[in-house]
Amino acid sequence: MKRLTGLAFLLISLVVSAITHADSAPPSHWQPDIAAFEASDRIHPPAKHGVLFIGSSSIQFWKSLAQDFPGIPVINRGFGGSALPDSTYYADRIVWPYQPKLIVMYAGDNDINDGATAEQVLASFQKFVARAREGVPGVPIVYVSIKPSIARFNLWPSMKAANDKIRDWAATQQGVRFVDIAPVMLNAQGKPRAELFRPDGLHMLPAGYALWIAALKPVLADYGFVTRPAQ
């Protein structure tokens, strides 16, 4: 009986430990992505004190980032499929080295899809803010709201709840800003606008990014980053 009790205690301890360290032990399959960023940095060192865009595939697929914000030193460190804890875990490798003057984050979409609650998404974002500022003290962080998409519209109530919680928390923080892109991505019936998305119904076409650019330009300007006029 004592042996069984001890075994049960060990199993419970392992489960608790796994939950406790969920934000600090992302899947090892991200290692090639992070190593690729570091290899690129060695060949083409990005300018420090710029704007770091970080998060999941909506950032990764933003290939026109530099052209969309001309004259602003931008760095793209999105890795597709990632969740908020992944960016937090790798902050010492894909945030701190750049010493960004501003961070723009899009993440949380995959977290909800993987079963996270709105409260967990908020907690994960709070951990990212704290972790980023360990290496870049006081860095302002802009959170782009989780987008409504065709493929995941069944999850929109949870995503909206997470957005609301992050918006409310950001309003109480110094240097944390919430940018809500959801209203312009919904049609008059409150559904995602089909013309903004690729055939997969999840990732965006240039028309979708155009809305993000319009929403972010004035925010970046508030932090001293102004796009160069078109030639």
C-alpha positions in Angstrom: 0.0 0.0 0.0 2.8 2.4 0.9 4.5 1.6 -2.4 1.3 2.4 -4.3 0.8 5.6 -2.3 4.3 6.6 -3.1 3.8 5.9 -6.8 0.6 7.9 -6.9 2.4 10.8 -5.3 5.2 10.6 -7.8 2.7 10.6 -10.7 0.9 13.6 -9.3 4.1 15.4 -8.8 5.1 14.8 -12.4 1.8 16.1 -13.6 2.0 19.3 -11.5 5.6 19.8 -12.6 4.6 19.5 -16.2 1.9 22.1 -15.7 4.1 24.4 -13.8 6.8 24.4 -16.5 4.4 24.5 -19.4 5.6 28.0 -20.3 9.2 27.2 -19.9 9.5 24.0 -22.0 8.1 24.4 -25.5 8.4 21.6 -28.0 12.0 21.0 -29.2 10.8 21.3 -32.8 11.2 25.1 -32.6 15.0 24.7 -32.2 15.6 24.8 -36.0 13.5 28.0 -36.4 15.4 29.7 -33.6 18.8 28.4 -34.9 17.9 29.8 -38.3 17.2 33.2 -36.9 20.6 33.2 -35.1 22.4 32.0 -38.3 20.7 34.9 -40.2 21.7 37.3 -37.5 25.4 36.3 -37.8 25.4 36.8 -41.6 23.2 39.9 -41.6 23.2 41.5 -38.1 19.9 43.4 -37.8 20.0 47.0 -36.5 19.5 47.4 -32.8 16.9 49.7 -31.2 14.3 49.1 -34.0 10.9 47.5 -34.0 10.7 43.8 -33.3 7.7 42.0 -34.7 7.3 38.6 -33.0 4.7 35.9 -32.7 3.1 33.2 -34.9 2.4 32.7 -38.6 0.6 36.0 -39.1 4.0 37.6 -38.3 6.1 35.0 -40.1 4.2 35.4 -43.3 4.4 39.2 -43.3 7.1 39.1 -45.9 6.6 42.7 -47.0 7.2 44.1 -43.5 10.2 46.3 -44.4 8.4 47.6 -47.5 5.2 48.3 -45.5 7.0 50.4 -43.0 9.7 52.2 -45.1 12.4 54.0 -43.2 11.7 52.0 -40.0 14.2 49.4 -38.9 12.0 46.3 -38.5 12.9 42.8 -37.5 10.6 39.8 -38.2 10.9 37.0 -35.7 7.6 35.2 -36.3 7.6 31.4 -36.3 4.5 29.7 -37.6 2.4 27.5 -35.2 4.0 29.0 -32.2 2.1 30.0 -29.0 2.8 32.8 -26.6 4.9 30.6 -24.2 7.2 29.8 -27.1 8.2 33.4 -27.7 8.6 33.8 -23.9 10.9 30.8 -23.6 13.2 32.0 -26.5 13.2 35.7 -25.6 16.8 35.5 -24.6 17.6 34.5 -28.2 15.1 36.3 -30.3 14.3 39.4 -28.3 17.1 40.5 -26.0 20.0 40.5 -28.6 18.2 43.2 -30.7 17.5 45.5 -27.8 14.4 46.7 -29.6 12.9 50.1 -28.9 9.5 48.7 -29.4 8.0 45.2 -29.7 4.9 44.4 -31.7 3.4 40.9 -30.9 0.8 38.8 -32.6 0.2 35.5 -30.7 -2.6 33.8 -28.8 -4.5 32.6 -31.9 -2.8 29.2 -31.7 -3.0 29.1 -27.9 -6.8 29.2 -28.1 -6.9 26.7 -30.9 -4.8 24.4 -28.7 -7.3 24.6 -25.8 -6.0 27.5 -23.7 -8.6 29.6 -21.9 -8.8 33.4 -22.1 -7.3 33.6 -18.6 -4.4 31.4 -19.7 -3.7 33.6 -22.7 -3.6 36.7 -20.6 -1.3 35.0 -18.1 1.0 33.9 -20.9 1.1 37.4 -22.4 1.9 38.8 -18.9 4.8 36.3 -18.7 6.1 37.4 -22.1 6.1 41.1 -21.1 8.0 40.3 -17.9 10.5 38.0 -19.7 11.1 40.5 -22.5 11.8 43.2 -20.0 14.4 41.1 -18.2 16.7 41.7 -21.1 15.3 45.0 -22.4 14.2 46.9 -19.4 11.0 48.9 -19.8 10.6 48.1 -23.5 7.1 49.1 -24.8 5.1 46.2 -26.1 2.2 46.5 -28.5 -0.2 43.5 -28.6 -2.2 43.1 -31.8 -5.5 41.5 -30.9 -6.3 37.9 -31.9 -7.9 38.2 -35.4 -11.3 36.7 -36.3 -10.7 34.2 -39.1 -12.9 32.0 -41.2 -11.2 28.8 -40.2 -11.4 29.4 -36.5 -14.5 31.5 -36.2 -16.1 28.8 -34.0 -13.4 29.8 -31.4 -14.1 33.5 -31.7 -16.0 33.9 -28.4 -12.9 32.6 -26.5 -10.6 34.7 -28.7 -12.6 37.8 -28.1 -12.6 37.0 -24.3 -8.8 36.8 -24.4 -8.7 40.1 -26.3 -10.9 41.8 -23.8 -8.8 40.6 -20.9 -5.5 41.7 -22.5 -7.0 45.0 -23.4 -8.2 45.7 -19.9 -4.9 44.6 -18.4 -2.8 46.7 -20.9 -4.8 49.8 -19.9 -3.4 49.4 -16.4 0.2 49.0 -17.5 3.0 51.3 -18.3 4.2 50.8 -21.9 1.8 48.0 -22.9 -0.6 48.9 -25.6 -3.5 46.9 -27.2 -4.4 47.4 -30.9 -7.8 45.9 -31.8 -7.8 44.9 -35.4 -11.0 42.8 -35.1 -13.6 45.4 -36.0 -12.1 46.2 -39.4 -11.8 42.5 -40.2 -15.5 41.7 -39.7 -18.2 42.5 -42.1 -21.6 44.1 -41.4 -23.0 40.7 -40.3 -20.2 40.3 -37.8 -18.4 37.6 -39.8 -14.8 37.5 -41.0 -14.4 39.2 -44.4 -13.5 36.5 -46.9 -11.5 38.8 -49.2 -8.9 39.2 -46.4 -7.9 35.6 -46.3 -6.0 32.9 -48.2 -8.0 29.8 -49.3 -7.1 28.2 -46.0 -9.4 30.7 -44.2 -6.7 31.4 -41.6 -3.8 33.2 -43.0 -4.1 36.7 -44.6 -3.8 38.1 -48.0 -2.2 41.5 -48.6 -5.6 43.1 -48.1 -5.6 41.8 -44.6 -2.2 43.1 -43.8 -3.2 46.5 -45.3 -5.6 46.8 -42.4 -2.9 46.0 -39.9 -0.5 48.5 -41.5 -3.1 51.3 -41.2 -3.8 50.4 -37.6 -0.1 50.2 -36.6 1.4 53.2 -38.4 0.0 55.8 -35.9 1.0 53.6 -33.0 4.6 53.3 -34.2 4.6 57.0 -34.8 3.6 57.6 -31.2 6.9 55.8 -30.2 9.0 57.9 -32.6 8.9 55.6 -35.6 7.6 57.4 -38.7 7.5 55.8 -42.1 9.4 57.5 -44.9 7.2 59.2 -47.5 6.7 57.2 -50.8 9.1 58.2 -53.5 
